[in-house]
Amino acid sequence: MHLNRLDLNLVVALDHLLTERSVTRAAFLMSITQPAMSGALTRLREHFDDALLHRAGREMTLSPFAASLAPKVHDLVLQMGDLVRCRPNFDPTNSDRSFTVVGSDYAHSVLLPLVAQQVTRLAPRVTLYNEGRSSDHEARFARGLIDAFVVPRTMSLSRHPVMDLFSDHYVLVACALNPAVGEQITLDQYLGMRHATRKTTIEAGGLTGEELRLIELGMRRDVALTVPTFELLAKVVVGTPLIAGMQRRLAEMAARSLPIRILPHPVDIPPLELVLQWPTARQDDSGLAWLKDVFHSAVRDTLHAEER
């Protein structure tokens, strides 16, 4: 290996170029200028004696050689990242490491306050970046830019390990002063009333369990308004005739401060099973093992304790 002819930064640049197929996006990810990335591409072409990327209209395509090289380069970059992060042991009391966790607004609302208590107490210098789901989060996870997902089991990625966190089920919420709502709502009432729903987009995390079940049953709700997060659903039904389907834990949290009524859901919706997922290549990461323990402890000591 002629490392003197191909430094490690060029390997990282090559990974970004082959993944993004864009000099501009690759430059952005490496926090360098576009001319600098173009220069890196020129050096890579000279080293491999191959064009690597071809212009095809507004897009760039990989050469056959580059396509065969891409997975090898990506695996190498992940291994390099693990090597750079490698320490004999992770000491949370002294570490200034940062972790990036991606989850839905529901997962963050329920879990983040519990995890924050653990992290700030056990690791005062560690930084925990919490992000919402986005259209590129799976690609970033595969590239090692995300340490963990908190997702429903049905949305977890194949070939990567998971750890069970907790389960939840859907309920209905309505304003406590709504005269049309009693102790329960029938299916006919549910379909006849107007609903508040969380807006479902790729960025927001995809279809909810309630929506998927309604599609399976061929049912449709009368949607009056949408909100960007589950947490807002309980707030917008107050003072209105609207109802909303949401997770029980989040509804009970909202009921502590809002005049809402929590009702059984008339539709049989499978429970929401939340899991923590991390990259297979990071199985031996002692820091990530600590983070998994933090999530496990937060769930065990608080959420599971509430169920007993």
N, C-alpha and C positions, 0 to 999 in steps of 0.2 A: 504494500500500500504506500503510495507516494504522497504522504500527508503534507510534504513540503510543497506539493503542486496543487493541493485542494484542501484549504483550511476548513475548519468545522463550521464557520459562519456560512461558507458557500454551500455546505451540505444542508444547513437549515434553510437557506434561500431556495435551494433546489426543491426541498419538500414543499415550501409554500407555493412556488411556481407551478409544480406539477399538480398540486391539490387545487389551487385557485384558478389555474390557467389564465392568469391575468397578472401582468407586471405591476399594474397600479394597486390591485388588492394585496399582492404579495409584499409590495413596498410598505403599504399601510400596516400590515401585520408585523413587519419587522421594524417599524418606526424609522424607516430610512426614506430618502427621496426616490422618486421614480427613476431619474437618471442613474442613481447608484444601483438600483435593482436591475436596470437595463445593462449596466456594466457587469454585474454579477452574472447575468444570463449569457453575456458574450464570453466571459471566462469559462463558464460551464460548457458552452458549446465547443470552445477550443479544447477543453480537457477531454470531453467525451467524443469529439469529432462527430457530432450529430447536432442537427438543428434543435432537437428537443421539443420546441413549440413552433407551430406553423400558424400564420394568420389565415383565417377563413372568414372573410367578411368582417363583422364586428367581433367575432369570437376567435379564440385561439384553441387549437387542437394539439394533442400530443402526438409525437412521432411514434411509430411502433416500438422503437427502442425505449423512449421515455415512458410509454405505457407499461412496459415490462419492468422498468426501473422503479416506478412510483411506489409500489408496496414495500420494496426493499429499503428505499430511502426513508419512507415513513417509519418503518419499524426501527431503523437505525437511529432516527431522531428521537423517538420515544425512549430508546435505551440510553441515549446520551443524556436526555433529561433526567432519567432515573439516576444515572451516574453522578450528575451534578448535584442532585438533591441528596445523594446517599450520605448518611451519617451512621456511626456505630449504633446509636440509639437515639430516639426522639425524646427530648426532655421538654415537656410542655412548659415547665416553669421558667425556662430560659430561652426558648425558641422564639424567633421573630418571623417564623414562616407564615405564609398566607395560603389559604385554601379557598377554592371557588366551588360553590354548591349551587346547582340549578334546581328549581322546583316550581310548582304552580303557586298561585297566590293563596290557595287553600293550605297547601303544605307549609308555606312560610308563616301564615297567620297562626296556625295551630302549633307548629314545632319551634319556630325561630325564638320566641320568648324563652322557651325551656332550654334550648341549646345555648342561647346567649348567656344564660345564668351559669351554665357549666363552663363554657369557654372562658368567660371573663374571670371566673373564680380559679380555674385550674391553669390557665395559660394567659396571663395578663398582657403578653406582648404579641400573641398570635392575632392575625387579621383574618376574618371570615367574610369573604365576598359572597353575598347571596344575590342570585340573578333569577329573573323569570324565564320561562321557556321562550325560545325564539326559533326562527326557521333554520338557523344554522347550528343549534346546540348539539345535535347529534354528530355533526362533522367536527365540531370543536372538542367534543368528548373523545372521539376517535383519535384526534391529534394530541391528546394529553393536556389540553388547555382547560379542561374542567375536571375537578377532582372527584365529584360525586353528583349523582342525581337523586332527588326525592320525587318519585313518580308512582302512579298506580301500577300495580303489577302488570296489567294488560298493556301498558305503554313502555315497559322496560325493554331494553335492547337485548337481543339474543347474543350469546357468546360472552356475556359479561356477568359476573356474579352479583347476587342480590342478597340483602338481609331484610327479613320481615320487620316492619315497624309496628303498625297497628291497623285496624280496620274501622270503618265507619259506615253508616247507612244514611240514606236520604230521608228527609222529613219535609213537611211543608211549614212555612211561616206566614203569618198574616197579622195585621194590626189587631191588638187586643180589643180595640173598640169597634171592630168591623162587625156590624149586626148580622151579616150574612154568613158568619162563620161560627159554628158551634164547637163541640168537642172533637168532631171529625168531619172530614169532607168526603163525599162519595165520589166515585169515578166520574159520574155524569156532572156533578158540580165542578170537579177539577177541570174537565174538558170545556165546561161552559163559562168558567170565570176567566178574567184577564190576568196575565202573568207578567211578572218581572223575571228576566233571565240574565245570566251572564253572557256577554257577547262571546261567541265561539269563533276563534280564529286560530291559525297555527301558532301565532305568537302567544295567545292566551292559554294554549295547552290543548287545543282540539276539542272535540265533542265531549260533553259531560256524560256521566253514567246515566243520568235521567234522559238525556236526549237520545242516546244510543238505544235505550230500552223502548222509548216511544217509537223510534223508527222501526225497531223489530216488530212492534205490535201494530204498526200502521196507524198510529195516533198522532194528532197534531194539537198543540196548544194555541191559544189566542194570545200572542205576545204583545203587550202594551208598550214595554220599554226594555232596553238592555243596559247593562252596566259592565264596566271593565273587570270587576273583581267579585268573587263570591261574598266577600265581607260586606259589600254595599247592598246586597240583596235585602238583608234584614232591615237596613235603614230606609230603603225606598218604599217598603210596604207600609211604614208607619204613616197614619193619617190618610191612607188610600184604601180602595176596595181590592187592591191587587193581592195576589198570593205569589209565593216563590218557593221553588224546590231547592234545597241546599243540604249540606252535610250536618248531621246532628251535633257534632262537637262545636262547629262554628256557630250554629244556631243557639246553642246553650250559652256560649260565650257572649253572644249579642244580647240574649235575654236578660243578662245581668244589668244592663243599662238602658234597654229599649222596651217600650210597651208592646211586645209582640207575643203571639201565641204560637206554640210549637205543636203541630198536629201530625198524626201518622200519615205517611204517603199512601194514597190509594192504589198506586201502581207498584207491583212487585219488582223492585230494582235490585240487582245483585249488589252485595256490599262492596264498598270501595276499599281495596287492600293496598295500603301504601308500603313501599319498599325503598330501601337505600341501595343504590347501585354504584359500583366503581369499576374502573378499567381493569381488565384481566391482567394486563402488563404491570399493574401496580400492586399485585398481591403481597409482595414482600416489603412494601413501603411502611416503615414503622410509624411515620407521622399519620398516614392515612388510617392505619390500624387504630391509632389513638382517636382519630375523628369518628370512626365507626363506633368505638366504645362510648364516646360522648353522646351520640344519637341514641344508642341502645340504652344508656343510663337515663337519659331524659325521658324516654318513652316508658321505661320500666318504673322509674321512681314517681312519675307524675301521671301520665295518661292511664297506665294500667292500674295504678293505685286508686284512681277515681272510679274504676269499674268494680273494685272489690267492695 
